[in-house]
Amino acid sequence: SSWISTQSTGEGVKQSLCQLRDSLATCTPTARLIVICGLPTFYSRERVETTINRLCCPYGGLVEGEIFVPSHHFPLPPSSKDEQLCKGVAVLQLNCFEKIKEVVEVLQENKFLKGDVSGSNADNNRAYCVVTLGPDLLCSSDNSALISSAVELYATHRLLTHEGSLNSATETLLINIFSSCPGKSPLSKAAYSNTSEENMLCPLTTHYEDDLVTTINTIYKEHGEKVNPDTEELYLSTTGFLSWATDLATSRPVLLLRCILATGHDLQYNLLYPVDSDYLNKLNKYCHPEVDKTIVRYVNRLCRSRGVSSNRIFPQEILMTTSDKSDPGLVPLFGVPIEYLRLRFAFLQVINTSVAKHLLPAVSLSTVDLAPHSIGSVLLRGRNFLFYDVKLGYLNFVINSTDRRSGDSVPPEIIFDPLTFVYQTERLIGNTITMLAKQQLSRTPSSELCVKLAAGGDPIFPFNVKLTGENVAGTSGSFRYFIWLVAQELQSSSLPVLIECPSASAGENKGKFLLAPKNIDYHDEALLLFFGNLLGIAMRSDVPFAIDCLKPFWTRMIGEQIDFDNDLRQSDIITYNFLKGLKSLSTETEFKELVGKTCPTHFSNEECCPGCPYKFSYSSLDGREVELRAGSPLITWTNLNQFIECTKELRRCELSAENMIPLIQCGLEAVVPLEPLS
């Protein structure tokens, strides 16, 4: 993080700023716009918007979920009660440029949008088409006139109110653009045409159809004013500039929108990148490792929702939505200008590309404990700055590099009859597929399970699964079925490995599991080792192993310590709230009142109520009563803090599972090296 902070004000930022500007040549603000023409005019706006949003959602969705569908009052079909009907066109902006071809294909093939629905009054004269726009909001298509009309309606919608004046967002942006020009208002022609990098008036006017000098002369002639009556020189005030913009927005809205985009803004009027060096230096106050780590987590989430890798997300696609701004996990990004977030993301892309290409393939992480100043150790400490797909690529590289099965070896095989287990939801431990597989693989060396990452139409798995009585070509289906069955057994009461977290009984984290706390014996050791083997087998097979464990399990598996307060709240909300309530007591009177509600005889000489929770014992995660002190004495105001600490220690030991995690790690490491997982 210190190296990244050092690079933040040097060549690293310059390189990322160049990359950010270069990416605009491929993904302009208008490149993610899609225009749909020929929509059935008897559809309501709501139905059209709902359908388009549903179709685009699997591909990353739309920017803020917005769709521009102009409407008009139209004679209604008898079945419709909605007065706002679609005018036949729609304009939408995708979140992800990488998915635009797929979205266009889906929209083109949708029968509802095309009007090919039985019983509908489709207009056969309509020409349904879905097109994308170029950098200048232009499109070469057979329906160019209709598309141009739709784009003009969209530009008018972005710029003007229904009354024909500039909307507040456009007016504020234009005032900021005008104020960026060096010099005081009103501006002379010389100040207006200043080519300094902070002056956004110059690129705005340069993008006008005429040359710069002619355009400036026209603006000053029509909207300028004399400041000094002794001279004929004209000056331009903010009011005059807004008047020129209003006239242009009314007559040629597409041109004004094109001019605004040329100043380095997107369609939401956010800056795409810091426009000048002084402003960039001011943004350095936001340079902090936590900001970069949060950007990485945020981008990982975007990659999952859009189904793309981090290097296929363009910096200008980073946009903090309304829901993002209320996400507690993104607090370090609150208040950070969006143009700085885009710049930092471009910078992190440069770092990740270099690390993935030059460092990870050549570095070993197996000796980082012995060499704390090695490159591997530095990478391990900076892993929170690496995107998920970079880490996954390294894991796949290591898996393929540690293939130990010889080419002429016969793959191990597991044989079982699937009909034996069809109707048995709960089985004895000795009658489970997991124990059957463990027994059949007991004589197989772990090296025989170490194969390359399964890929292709006929993948090679660590072992083959043969279902008796089935004649199925290939091994993929039976292997996936086996993995699914084993995952189901591990999360059932048939095997003493996992238990559902206590928070599930309070309605939180239902279906989430933890390791079942126990004093393990020889048979438990063997089962936990095989559980680790199965995790490694699933990784090499590239098959989802559907066990849904809570964070403490995975944290310990990669050798890190648990975050006790957070993990306790997620795992056992009942205990968390119970201890929190006890800790909030400030006087002995409050303590006695609280205890008296549950156990009235607690402080008398009489025998305590059965099941009284205020004794030095507490239930384990699997429901067993555990003595926290010998004899389980009653809790008093004097020893209350000791009881709280003893209960916390009990849960900390159970969540850390120090006696079980090393065994699972050992089983996993026999199939997949642990270092890439850390």
SELO-336234 format. One record per residue (C-alpha): residue in one letter; z, x, y. Coordinates in steps of 0.02 Angstrom, whole numbers, plus 32768, in hexadecimal, padded with zeros to 4 digits. Layout:
# SELO-336234
AZXY ...
//
This chain:
# SELO-336234
S800080008000 S802180928076 W7F7380D78052 I7F26802D8075 S7F8880218117 T7F4780CD8149 Q7E94809C8122 S7EA77FFA8185 T7E878050822B G7E0B80D281EF E7D6780DF8194 G7D9D805B8116 V7D9D7FD18198 K7CF9800E81E3 Q7CAA80088136 S7CEE7F598112 L7CB67F1C81BE C7C077F5C819A Q7C0B7F0880F0 L7C457E66813F R7BB77E6981BF D7B387E9B813A S7B6C7E0980CC L7B367D928156 A7A817DC38132 T7A947D788083 C7B0F7CEC80A3 T7AF97CA88154 P7B6A7C19818F T7ADA7BA1816E A7AAB7BE780C2 R7B2D7B77806F L7AE77AD980BF I7A8F7A5A8050 V7A2879C98091 I7A0B79308025 C797F78B98059 G79447816800E L79EE77D07FDE P79EC77147FB9 T7A1276BD805D F7A6F762E8008 Y7AFC76A57FD3 S7B9A76A98039 R7BCF774B808B E7C6E774E8024 R7C1077447F7E V7B9877CE7FB2 E7C2378417FEE T7C8E78237F53 T7BFC78487EDE I7BC778E77F38 N7C7B79287F3E R7C9079077E84 L7BEF79637E59 C7C1979FA7EC6 C7CCF7A0B7E92 P7CAF7A737DF2 Y7C4C7AF07E5B G7CD17B167EDC G7CC57A767F41 L7C957A597FF6 V7CDE7AA68093 E7D737A3780BC G7D2179B4804D E7CB4797D80DF I7C0B792A80C9 F7BA178F0815B V7B54784A812D P7B0B77EE81C4 S7B1A773281B4 H7AD2769581FF H7AEA75DA81F0 F7A75759A816C P7A5C74EF811A L7ADC74F08090 P7ABE74CB7FD8 P7B2274357F9D S7B9874A37F37 S7BC675197FC6 K7C5375018044 D7C4075AB809A E7BE875A08142 Q7BC8765B8156 L7B2E768380F0 C7ADC772B80CF K7A487753813D G79F277B080AF V7A26786380D7 A7ABF78D180BE V7AED798280F4 L7B7579E4809C Q7BB97A96809F L7BED7AEB7FFE N7C847B5D7FF0 C7C297BD67F7D F7B7C7C1E7FA0 E7B717C627EEE K7B6F7BB17EA8 I7AEE7B667F1D K7A5D7B667EA1 E7AC67B107E1D V7B007A8C7E98 V7A4E7A6A7ED4 E7A187A537E1F V7AA879DB7DFA L7A8579747E97 Q79CC796D7E70 E79EA792B7DC1 N7A6E78A97DEC K7A2877FC7DCA F7AA277A17E3A L7A7078047ED5 K79B877F27EA8 G79CF77367E98 D799477357DE2 V7A1C76BC7DAE S79F376207D4D G7A0975837DB4 S7A0075DE7E5C N798575B17EE4 A7939765E7EEC D78B976807F72 N782276CB7F1B N77E0770E7FBF R787177857FD4 A7853783F7FB6 Y78F778807F6F C7911793B7F87 V799D79BA7F92 V797D7A587FF9 T79DA7AEC8041 L79C77B2E80F2 G79967BD98134 P79F07C4381B7 D79A57BDF8248 L79CC7B3381FE L79177B2781C8 C78CB7AF58121 S781C7B0180DC S78027A628079 D778779D58065 N7807796480BC S782579DD814B A781D795381CF L78A278EB8177 I790E79848158 S78FF79BD820D S793779108243 A79CE791A81D0 V79FD79C88211 E79ED798A82C4 L7A6478F9829F Y7ADC7976824F A7AD579ED82E5 T7AF3795A835C H7B89792882F2 R7BD079DA82FC L7BB879EA83B8 L7BC97941840E T7C3878A98414 H7BF677F88401 E7BF177ED84C0 G7B79788084CB S7BF079028512 L7C2679A584BF N7CB279898444 S7D5679E48462 A7D397A6A83DC T7C8C7A96841F E7CC77A9784D3 T7D5B7B0884AB L7CEA7B80844C L7C697B8884D8 I7CF27BAA8558 N7D317C3A84EB I7C807C7E84DD F7C6A7C73859A S7D147CC785B6 S7CE57D598544 C7C6E7D9A85C9 P7CBB7E298630 G7CD77DF286E3 K7D237D5E873B S7CD77CB18742 P7C607C848790 L7BF07D078740 S7B607D61878D K7ABE7D7C872D A7AEA7E338715 A7B937E0786C7 Y7B437D80865A S7AC47DFA8612 N7B477E8085EE T7B227EC68541 S7BD47EFE8518 E7C0C7ECE8468 E7C937E5584A3 N7C187DED8509 M7BE57D5A8499 L7B7A7D0C8521 C7AF47D8D8505 P7AD27D68844B L7AE17CAD846D T7A587CB484F1 T79EF7D358494 H79DC7CB98405 Y798B7C3D847D E78D07C2C8469 D78A07C86850A D78CA7D3B8530 L79757D638577 V79417D7A862D T78DB7CD98632 T79677C7585E1 I79EB7CB7865A N797B7C9186EF T79617BDF86AF I7A1B7BC28694 Y7A497C048740 K79BD7BA28795 E79F27AFC8749 H7AAF7B10873D G7ADD7BA287AF E7B317B958859 K7B3A7BFB88F8 V7BE07C4E8917 N7BB17CAA89B5 P7B4A7C418A32 D7B077CE18A7F T7AA87D1089E0 E7A337CB7896A E7A877CFF88D0 L7ABD7C7B8851 Y7B5A7C8187E7 L7B867C20874A S7C2F7BCC8735 T7C7E7B888698 T7C4E7AD886CE G7B997B0B86E7 F7B937B60863D L7BDB7AC685E7 S7B5D7A5A8644 W7ACE7AC58602 A7B177ABC8550 T7B2979FE855C D7A7579E98592 L7A3A7A5B8504 A7AA77A018484 T7A5F795B84BA S79A9799084B9 R79A77A188432 P7A4B7A1783D0 V7A0A7A878344 L79DE7B0F83C0 L7A8C7B0E840F L7AE07B148365 R7A6F7BA68336 C7AA17C0083D7 I7B5B7BE583B2 L7B497C2C8302 A7AF47CC6834B T7B977CF183A5 G7BED7D1782FF H7C3A7C6C82DB D7C2B7BFC8244 L7C0D7B418240 Q7CC97B228250 Y7CC67B8D82F0 N7D2D7C1982A1 L7CFE7CCD82C4 L7CA77D208231 Y7CEA7DCC825F P7D407E2382F2 V7CB97E2F8376 D7CF27ECC83D0 S7D5D7F6883B6 D7DE77F368430 Y7E027E9183D8 L7E017EEA8330 N7E8A7F5F836C K7EF37ECA83A2 L7EE27E7F82F5 N7F307F1A82A6 K7FDC7ECE82C4 Y7FB97E5C822F C7F9C7EF281BD H80257EE38139 P80277EFD807B E80697E4C8060 V7FD27E0580BD D7F5B7E66804B K7FB97E337FAD T7FB37D7D7FE1 I7EF97D898006 V7EE07DCD7F55 R7F427D3A7F0A Y7EE17CBF7F77 V7E387D087F45 N7E6A7D077E8D R7E8B7C4D7EA0 L7DE27C347EF4 C7D8C7C947E66 R7DDB7C227DE4 S7DAD7B827E40 R7CFA7BBB7E60 G7CDB7C157DBC V7CA07CB87E0D S7CDE7D6B7E19 S7D2B7DB17EB8 N7C917E187EE3 R7C287D787EE5 I7C927D297F6D F7C547D4D801C P7CD57D7380A4 Q7C957CE28110 E7CC37C6B8082 I7D7C7C9080A0 L7DBE7BF780FB M7E727BBB8104 T7E677B0080E1 T7EEA7A7F8113 S7F387A868065 D7F3B7B458069 K7F9B7B42810D S80287AE080B9 D802E7B4A801B P80D57BAA8013 G80817C327FAC L80107C5E803F V80987C6D80C4 P806A7D2480F1 L7FBD7CE68126 F7FFE7C60819C G7FD37C8A8250 V7F5A7D168220 P7EAF7CFC8273 I7E2A7CCA81F5 E7DB57D558230 Y7E3B7DD58204 L7E527D888156 R7D967D96813B L7D977E4B8174 R7E2B7E768103 F7DD67E228070 A7D387E888090 F7DA67F248096 L7DFB7EF57FF1 Q7D507ED97FA4 V7D207F8C7FD3 I7DC17FCF7F87 N7DAF7F697EE6 T7CF97F997ED0 S7D2280527EE1 V7DB880477E6B A7D587FE57DE7 K7CC080577DEE H7D0C81047DFF L7DC681057DD2 L7DF080887D49 P7D7080C57CC8 A7DAD81787CDC V7E6A815F7CE9 S7EEA814C7C5D L7F8380E17C7D S7FDD81177BDF T803A81AA7C30 V806A815F7CD8 D8124816B7CAD L811482267C91 A80A682457D2A P80E781DB7DBB H806E822D7E37 S7FD282187DCE I7F4081A87E02 G7F6E81327D74 S801D811F7DB9 V7FD880FC7E67 L7F6380777E20 L7FF480297DC2 R805C801D7E60 G7FC87FD47EBF R7F957F557E3C N7FC07EC47EB0 F7F2E7EFA7F1F L7EB17EE87E90 F7E587E447E6D Y7E6F7DEF7DC6 D7DBB7E077D8E V7DC97EC37DAE K7E637ECC7D3F L7E0F7E607CBB G7D767ED17CBE Y7DE67F677C9F L7E3F7F0E7C10 N7D987EE47BBE F7D627F9A7BD7 V7DFF7FD77B7D I7DEB7F577AF2 N7D387F917AD2 S7D6D80487ADC T7DF680347A58 D7D8A7FEB79CF R7DCB803A792D R7D757FD978A3 S7CEA803B784D G7C3F7FEB7842 D7C3D7FDE7783 S7CEB7F907775 V7CFC7EE2772D P7D567E7177AA P7E007E2E7774 E7DFD7D777741 I7E767CE5774B I7E5B7C5476D4 F7EAF7BAA76DF D7E8C7AF376BE P7E897A947764 L7EAA79EC770E T7F567A2A76DB F7F907A2C7790 V7F34799777DC Y7FBF791677D2 Q8054798C77DB T808C79927890 E813379E17864 R81347A6077D5 L81B37AD37784 I81A47B8777BF G81647BC27716 N80DD7B3D7714 T808A7B6A77BA I7FDF7BB677D9 T80337C3E7841 M809E7C7A77AF L800A7C697738 A7F9F7CD777AB K802E7D5377C0 Q803D7D637703 Q7F817D7876E8 L7F737DFD7770 S80127E59773E R7FB27EE476E4 T7F2A7EF3776A P7F3B7F8E77DA S7F3F7F657892 S7EA97FD578AD E7E3E7F57784E L7E6A7ED478D3 C7E317F437963 V7D7E7F0E7983 K7D167F077A21 L7D257E6F7A91 A7CD17DDD7A39 A7C2C7DB27A8C G7B827D677A65 G7B4A7CD979F6 D7B967D237958 P7C327D7E7995 I7C987DF6792A F7D4F7DBF7922 P7DE57E2678E8 F7DE37DC17846 N7D7F7D3377FB V7DC87C8877D6 K7D867C2B773E L7DAE7B73772A T7DAC7B427672 G7D3C7AAE764E E7CD57ACC76EC N7C257B1376EF V7C107B4677A4 A7B987BCB77E1 G7BE77C4F7851 T7C9D7C7B7871 S7CB97C447924 G7CEA7B8F7906 S7D677BB0787B F7DB57C4178DB R7DCD7BD87977 Y7E177B4C790E F7E927BC778BF I7ECA7C09796A W7EE37B5779A8 L7F4B7B27790F V7FBA7BC1791F A7FD97B9E79D7 Q800E7AED79AC E80877B2B7927 L80D57BAE7999 Q80FC7B267A18 S81477AB07996 S81EE7AAE793D S819A7AF0789F L81AB7BA478DB P82487BEA792F V81EB7C4A79B6 L81D57BDB7A50 I82367B4A7A9B E82087AD47B28 C825F7B047BCA P82F87A9B7BFA S82A57A6B7CA0 A822F79FB7C3C S82BE79807C20 A82CC79707CDD G8211794E7CEF E81DF79FE7D27 N81707A7A7CCA K81537A057C38 G80FB7A5A7BA8 K81317B087BE3 F81887B7A7B65 L82037C0A7B5C L82397C7E7AD0 A82C07C2C7A66 P83617C927A7D K83AE7CCF79D9 N83FA7D5F797C I83627D99791C D835C7DCE7866 Y82D77E2777FE H826B7D8A77EA D82727D6678A4 E823D7E1978C9 A81A57E09785A L81767D6178A9 L81867DA6795A L811C7E3D792D F80967DC978E8 F80A27D5F7986 G80777DFD79E9 N7FE77E207971 L7FA37D717992 L7FA77D8D7A4F G7F407E2C7A39 I7EC97DD779BE A7EA97D4B7A3B M7E827DCC7AC3 R7E057E2A7A56 S7DB77D867A1E D7DA87D447AD0 V7DED7C9F7A8E P7E717C3F7AF3 F7F1B7C467A9D A7F637BA37ADD I801B7BCD7AEC D805E7B977B94 C80F27C0A7BB6 L814D7C147C5B K81467CAA7CCE P81E37D067C8A F818D7D217BE2 W80EF7D6E7C2B T81537DD37CAB R81B87E257C22 M811D7E3F7BB6 I80D27EB27C3A G81767F117C4C E81B37EC87CF1 Q825B7E7D7D1A I826A7DC27D34 D82857D717DDE F83267D1D7DA6 D83407C987E2C N828B7C5B7E2A D827C7C667D6D L83207C097D51 R82E77B7E7DC6 Q82437B6B7D67 S828D7B7E7CB9 D83317B1F7CC8 I833B7AB67D66 I83D87A5E7D26 T843B7B007D18 Y83F27B3D7DBC N842E7AA17E1A F84D77AA37DBF L84FC7B567DF3 K84B97B377EA1 G85307AA47EB5 L85C57B0B7E7B K85987B9A7EF0 S858D7B247F85 L86457AF47F74 S86AA7B3F8001 T875B7B017FE0 E87CA7ADF7F49 T87D67A287F7E E871A7A147F6F F87207A667EC4 K87A779EF7E85 E874A79577EC7 L86AB798E7E6E V870379B27DC8 G876B79137DD3 K86CF78A67DD4 T869E78E77D27 C874579127CD8 P87DE78BC7D27 T885A79177CB4 H881479C57CD8 F88A679FB7D47 S8930799E7CE8 N899179D57C51 E893379577BE7 E88A579897B75 C87FF79A17BCE C8775791E7BBB P86FE793C7B28 G865D798C7B64 C86AA79C57C08 P862C7A3B7C5A Y86B27A9A7CB9 K86E67B127C2E F86B87BC77C11 S862B7B987B9C Y85787B647BBB S84E27B267B59 S845D7BA67B2C L83A57B817B4A D83977B3C7A99 G84317ACC7AAC R84B77B347A56 E85647B3D7AA5 V85887BF27AD8 E86367C307B07 L86347C907BAA R86E97CC67B91 A87517CC87AF4 G87A27C1F7AD7 S87387BCC7B5E P87C57BB27BDE L87B47B307C67 I875F7B5B7D0A T87D27B647DA1 W87B47B8A7E57 T87F17C3B7E36 N87757C647DAC L86E47BF87DEA N867B7C8C7E27 Q86977CE37D81 F86557C497D25 I85BA7C457D95 E85957CFD7D73 C85B27CEB7CB7 T853B7C567CB0 K84B77CB47D12 E84C97D497C9E L84B27CD87C06 R84107C917C4D R83D57D3D7C88 C83E87D817BD7 E838E7CEB7B8C L82FC7CF27C07 S82EB7DB07BF7 A82EF7DA67B36 E83137E607B28 N83267E567A6A M827E7DFE7A4E I82027E3A7AD2 P81F67EEE7A8D L81C67EA979E2 I813C7E3C7A2B Q81007ECE7A94 C80FC7F3C79F9 G80927EBC799D L801D7EA97A32 E800A7F657A4B A7FD47F787996 V7F367F1579C4 V7F207F2C7A81 P7F677FBA7AED L7FF07F7D7B62 E7FC37FEC7BF7 P7F327F817C3C L7FA37EE77C38 S801E7F367CAF 
//
